[in-house]
């Protein structure tokens, strides 16, 4: 049996939040927050595929946790049995996600 998993964008960080200053590329263009907006929700359905419009880099970071919830894995900690949190591995502008088995 498998379940759907809801992914919610909880928090975005910009370079200044992470390294204490703006991050400017060699081209002179600043790196800004990720395009994924806070409170945006995505559903991972039966196929387990990455949701449309989701970031590939972020998907790489949370995929194992999504699969864990999707196939009934139980978490016995403060988040509850059906909820995990994950993070995009972008070290300059990470994004935090709430993952919920629904």
WODAFEN-V958433 format. One record per backbone hydrogen bond with DSSP energy under -1.0 kcal/mol. NH is the residue of the N-H (numbers start at 0). CO is the residue of the C=O. Records with the same first field share a line. If there is no record, write none. Layout:
NH: CO + CO
//
This chain:
2: 69
4: 43
5: 99
6: 41
7: 97
8: 39
9: 95
10: 95
12: 93
16: 13
17: 13
18: 14
19: 15
24: 28
27: 24
30: 22
38: 8
39: 36
41: 6
43: 4
47: 44
53: 50
58: 54
59: 55
60: 56
61: 57
62: 58
65: 61
66: 62
67: 63
68: 64
69: 65
70: 66
71: 68
72: 67
79: 76
83: 98
85: 96
87: 94
95: 10
96: 85
97: 7
98: 83
99: 5
100: 81
101: 3
//
